[in-house]
Amino acid sequence: MTSSAGSVEMKCGTKKFSFNPKEGIDNPLMVITEESTPRPHLCVLKKEEGETYGFHLRVEWVKQGHIIRNVVSGGVAGRCGLEDGDRLLEVNNVYVEDAPHQEVARRIKRSGHHLCLLVLDDEAYEKAVSKGQDLRDLVKAYKSEHLKPPRLCHITRDPNLGLGINFTPIGAEKGCFSVNPVPGGAAEKAGVHKGDRLVWMNGAVVSDLTHSALSKMMKKCGKYITILVIDSESEKKYTQLRMPILPTMAVPHNLPYRSRKLDLDLAPEGYGFLLHFEKAPSGRTAHVLRKVGTGSPAERAGVRDGDVLLEVNGESVELLQHDEIVTRVRESGRHISLTTIIQQGHEFYTQLGLSPLLFWEDDAIKMENSEPVCASEHCQQNHRVGSSKPRLCSLQKGPSGFGFNLGSIPQCPGTFVSQVAPGSPGKKAGLLMGDIVIEVNGQNVEHQYLEDVIKLVKEAGPCLSLLVKEKESYDNLKKTDTLEITDSEGEETEVSRL
């Protein structure tokens, strides 16, 4: 390439082109392009009973992110476009790039037979990281706008008003139904909104059903019904992105059963329970905890006679043999973590075709996103009447952690206390269900996401300081610039929000 004061000359092979910069570029072979933004891609995986997804998830010292490795050629993951080196950004519409590896792996394992992964290929990921791009922004750009999650709503029939719901076919297309809850009825109280689209009923996808077939299902449902719904605008967006609407993505509403994580410390006489292999009324076999000893570590941790064992130390045992589980328990040393659910709950999820691990409670911190429930009667009863000032709660970690759960609106910043265990450090410090978390150890977290707040709590060590506010008062507080703080001993100070 040569240049002079007035022109630029370029050679391309045997051809020569020249132009005057003042007149602009007039060369059809010379194109100026902007570097494209890395674009994630969606992989939807569906496996059969006894089949694996056919890939490994790894964290490596020399590379960042959750890395897809060992994709089986011809396997479920390979057929769906997952490739070696891909970085995992979302699992079932939940951003996981900043989440601990064990939590991401657990979320995948608990997804059952249907899994939706958003990934970025190796080269695009490395390029984005090297340029300091926010990967969360790449996800938002891919989706174009915020996607609201579906809702899994459990409706209990009212003796007088029934289920309080009816369905209207949309157009002539089979399987498209608009949901119409009765105002103040059982369905509306269970989280169903007018105009929602019905996706799934009692474990059955409705996309192939006629209105007549749906009506017959309703008549057979008895006292309860569990449905998966989503607002109409979000449904359109999911369809455009070719993203399935799955129960694993859903925010639970009014579900009657949840699995629980229990921590046990070994005593000289053992953990204090027996493990039985039994057949449930549905005909499905399960590992059941029996003969819980009075005053034993199992009883103190909350194990109940007849509980179904789901996990040992975070690993599923549902498909293991009895002897294999016993070995895992014995090899756990002086501490063991058990995930259990009552037998009725196990039957409930079995009938719906869902894993009982899908929605669970953790005595320490709840990683699962959920919507605020502080408007409920139960929450209102737990709030201090007339309490309008932020409260500074100081907690000392106990044997089972701090004893509270955190929740958030999915994909949105802001965190609230979703549960407080009776007699726990959280309860003793004055935490109440529905409290909005303003600060963690002096650091403001009002605009941080749930996973970031959880990380701060876990890094706090044995002592934790939380500045919290009752939700209604917090909403009013956001209109002002000054916070009044009351600590656990009643002393008042004042701090300005800057």
N, C-alpha and C positions, 0 to 999 in steps of 0.2 A: 504494500500500500504506500503510495506517495502522496504528498500534499503540497500545495502552494497557497499563497495568500487568498486566492479567490476560489479555488476548487479543490476537490478531493478525488483522487483516482484510485479505484480498486480493481484488482485482478482476481478473477475466479476461474481457475483452470486456464483455458485458452482464450476466454472472453475478457474484455476490458470494459468497465463502465466508469463514467465520470459524471459529476453533477456539480452544480453551484449551490453551496449551502444556503445562500440568500434566497434561492428559488425553491428550496426544499428538496426532499428526496424523490427522485423520479426513476427508481430502479425496482422493477417488479420482483427481482430476486433478493432484494434487501428488505428484510422485515424486522421491525423492532417489536419485541414481545415482552410482556410483563411476566415475571416469574409467578407460576401458579401457586395458589395456597394449597397446602396438603389437605386431602379430603379423606376422612375416615370411610370405611365401608362396613356394611351390616352383614352379619352371618347368622342365619337362623338354623339352629340344630334341633333335630327331633330324633330320638332314639327309641328302640323297642325294649321291652322287658328283657333284662339280662344283658343288654348291649351297653358298651361304653361309648363316650363321645369321641374317643380316639385322638387325644392330644394331652400334652403335659403343660402345666403352667409353672414357670420358674422365675426366680429372682437371681440375677447373676451379678458378680462383683464388678465386672468390666462394662456392664450395660445397665441403663436405667429402665425402669418400668416393669410391668408384669408381662413376661415374655412367653409367647406360644412356642412350644418346642415339640419335637417328635410327633408330628401330624401323621397319622396312619394313612398310607395310600389306599384310597378306596373306602376309608372309614367315614363315619358320620361327619366329622369335622372337615376332612379332605373334600368330600362331595359338596360341602356347603361353602367352599371358598376360603377356608382358614388356611394360612400358610405359615411355615416355619419362620420365626423372627417377628411375626406380627405382635404389636403391643396392644394390650387390652385396655380400653378406655371406659367401657360401660358393660355392666352385666344386668340384663333385663331392665334397661332404661335407668339404671342407677350408676352414677359416676364413681369409678373405683380407682382411678389413677393414683390418688394419694392415700388409699386405704392400705392397711397392713396385709401382707400376702396371705396369712392364715384366714383372715376375714373374707378375702376375695375368693379363695379356694372353697371356703365353707358356703359362701353364697351360691357358687356354681353347683356344689354337691347337693344343696337343698332345693335346687330348681326342679327336680323331678326329671321328666322325660322331654321337656321342651325348654330350650335355652336360646336366648337372644343376646348376641355379643356384638359390640361396636368396637372395631379395631382399626389401627393405623399400621401400614406396612413399615418394615424395618427402616428403609431409606428415608421415607417421609417423616417418621418419628425422630430419627437422629437429626435430620435437617431442622425440624421444628424446635427441638430442644437446643441445638447449637445457636439458633437465632433468638432464643429466649421467648418464643411464642407461648402463650397461655393455652395449654391443651384443652382446657374447659371451653375457651372461646371457639376452638376448632369444632368441638362437639355442638355448641350452640349454632354455629354457622351451618353445620350439616343439617341440623333440624330446622333452621330458619327462625323458629320461634319456640317458646316454652311449650312442652307437651305435658298436659295434665295426666297423671296416672289413672288407670281404671280403678274402680272401687269394688271390693268383694263384700257384699252386704248380706248378712244373715237376718232374715225376717221371721219373727214369731207371730203366729196368728193371734189376733185379738178376739176374745170370746164374742164380742158384739159386732165389731167392724171387719173381722176377717183379716186377710193379709194386707188389705188397703192398696192394691195395685192392679192395673190392667195394662194390656199391651195392644198397640195399634199398628197394623201392617203399614209399611212405607212403600207406596207404589205397588206395582204388580210383581216386583222381584221377591222371590222366596227367601226367607231367612232374615229379613230386615224389619225390625220392630222398634217402635218408639215406646218409651216407658212413661206411664202416667200414674204417679202415686196419689192416693187420696190425701188431701191436706190434713195434717195432724194424725194420719193413720200409721199403722205399723211399719209400712215400707219407708215412708218419709223419715220416721224416727230412726230407721236403720241405715240412713245415709243415701237413699235413692232420691234423685232430683227429677223434676218434671222435664221431659224432653230428652232424657238419657237414652242411649242406644243399648239394647240388650245384646250381650255377647255370648253368655254362657249361663246355663241354669242347672243346678244340682249335678254338676260335672259333665253336662252334655252341651256341646257347641250348637247354637241355634241356627247357624248359617244355612243348613239344609232343611229346616223345618218349615212347614206351612203353619198358618195361624190356627188351623184346626188341630194339628198335632201338638202345638204349644199349649192350647187350651186343655187338651187331655192330660198333658204333663202337670199342669196347674191343679187339676182336680185330684190327681193322685199324690200330691205333695204332702198332705196331712197337715200337721201343726206348724211345720217349719219349711222354709225354702231359702236356698242360698243362691244368689245371682251375681254375675259379674257385669257391671255396667260402666259406661264411659260417656262423657258429654259429646254432643254431636260434632262440635268443631274439632276436638281432639281426635275423634274417630276418623275424620277426613284426613287429618295430617298423618296419622298412622298408616292409612291406606296409601297416601302419596309416597311415603317412605318405604312401603312394602314391609312394614313392621307389624308382626302379629301382636294382638292384644291378649296377654296371658295373665292368669291368676298370680303367677310369680312376680308380676310387676305391680300388683294391686296394693292399695291401701286398705287394710282390714277395717270393717265396720261391724261392731256388735257380734263378732265371732264368739261362740260360747266356750271354746277351749283353746289353750295355747300350751306348747311344750315349755318346760322350765329347765334351767341350768342350775344344778345343785353342786356345791363344793363340800367334800367330806375329808376330814383329817382322821387318819388311822388311830385307833385306840388299841390297847393291849389285847382286847378280846376280838378285835377285827372291826369291820365297818358296821356290822350289826344288821345284815339282811341276807336273805337267801335268794338265789336266782333260779326261777322255774321257766321251763319251756312249755307254753300252753297254747291251746287252740281257742281263738275268740269266737263269739257267736256267728260272725260272718264266715267262719271257716278258715280264716287266715291265722297263721301261727305267729306268736310273739314271745319275746323274752320278758318275763314279769317279775317284779320285785315283791317278795313275800316275807312274812314273819319279821317285820321290822322291830328290833329290840327296843324296849323302853329305856330311854336315856342314852341310847347308842348314837354314834356319829350320824348314822342315817336318819334317825328321828330328829335330831337337832338340826339337820340340814333341810328337813322338810319332806323327806321321802315318806310316801304313804303306801300302805299295803295294797297291792294290786296295780301299782304304777307300771306302765310299760316302758322298758328301757330302750332308748333310741340311739344314744351316743355314749361312748366312754372316752373322756379326754378330747372331746371335739371330733372324734371319728365315728362315723355311722357303724352300728353293729347289727342293723336289721337283717342283713344277708349273711351274717356269720353263724357258725355252729356254736352250740352251747359251750363246748370246751374251749373254743377260741376266745370267747368273751371272758370266761373265768381266768384264762391265762393273762389277758390284758389287764384285768382288775388286779390280779396278784402282782403283776409287774409294774404297777403304778407307784409303788413305794408308799410313802407316808401321806400322800395327798392324791385325791382322785376327783375328777369332775364328771358328773353324770347328767345327761339330758333325758328327761322323762316326760310322760304325759299320762293322764288318767285313762283308763280303758275306754270310757265313753268317748273321750276325745280322739283316741286312736281309731275307733269305729267311725266316728264322724268324718275324719279326713280320708279314711279308706273308701267310704261310700262316695265321696266327692272325687275320688281319683287323684288326690293331692297328697304330698308328703306332709306328715305331721310336724316336720321340722321347718316348714315354710314360714310359719308365724310362731315366734318363740319369745320367751321372756328370759332376761339375764339379770341375776341379782346385782350385778355391778353396773354396767352401762349397756343400754340397748342400742345396737348398731342399726336396727331396722328403722326406716323412716315411717312416721305415722302422722296423722293429722291431729291438731289440737282438739282436746275433748273437754276443755274447761268450761264450755257452755252447758255441759250436762248437769243433771241434778246432783249426781254423786260428787262431781268436782266442786260445785257450789257449796256443798255441805262441808267440804274439806278446807275451804278458804277461811281465813280469819275475817270475821265480820267487822267491817269498818277499817280494815288495814289498808292504808293508802300510800305508805312510805316504802321505799326499797329496804330490804332487809339484808344485812351482812351475816351470812351463816358460816360458822367455822366447824369443820368436820375432821374427826380423827378416824382413819381407816380401821375397820374391824376385821375379824377373821374372814368375813364374806364380802369385803369391800366396803364402799361407802353406803351401799344400800339404797340407791335410787337409780331410776332409768331416765334417759334423755330421749326426746323425740323432736321431730321437725316436720314442716310441710315439705314433701318430697321436692328435690331440686331447687329449694329456696333457702336463703340464709335465715338465721334466727333459730333459737333453740328453746325448748321448754321442758319442764320436769313432767314426765309422763306417768311416773309411778314412784312411790316411796314405800319401802318395806317397813312394816310395823316393828318398833323396837330397834331400828337400825340407826347408825350414826347420822344419816340424813334426816330421819324423823326427829331424833333428839336435838338436832341443830335448828329445827324449825322449817325445813323444806316442806312445801305443800304441792300436791298434784296440780299441775296447770301453771305453776310459777314460771315466768319468763326469766331466762338467764341473761343478765346484763354484763357481768364481769366474772372471770375465772382467775383467781389469784391476782387481782388488780388489773388484769388485761381485759379491755372491752371486747365483747364477742357478739354484739348485736347484729353485725353484718357478716359474721362468719358462718360457714356451713357446718352441719352437724358433725361431720367427720373431723373437722378442725377443732371443734370444741371438745370432742371426745379425746383427741390427742392431748390437748392441754390438761384435761382431767387426769389422764393416765400418767402424764409427766409430773404431776403434782407431788407424787410420793405419798407418805402417810398422812400429810396434812393438806387440807383443801379449804379454800375460802371462796364462797360464791356470793355474789351480789345478785339478788333476785327481786322480782316485783310481781305482784298479783296482776293477771292479764288486763283486766278492765282499767286498773289504775295506770298500768304501763301505757296503754293506748292514749290515755289523757296526758301522761307524762311527756310523750313524744312531741307534744305541741309546745312544750316549754324548754328553757335552756338550762335549768338548774334541777339537780336531784337532791333530795334530803335522804340521808342514809341512817338507818337504825341498826346498830350492831346487836349481837346476841345478848348483850348485857343492858340494852336499852339506851346506851349513850348515843347522842345524836351529833352528827357532823354535817358539813355541807361541802359539796364538790360541784364544780361546773363542768358541763360537757363541752369540750373544745373541738 
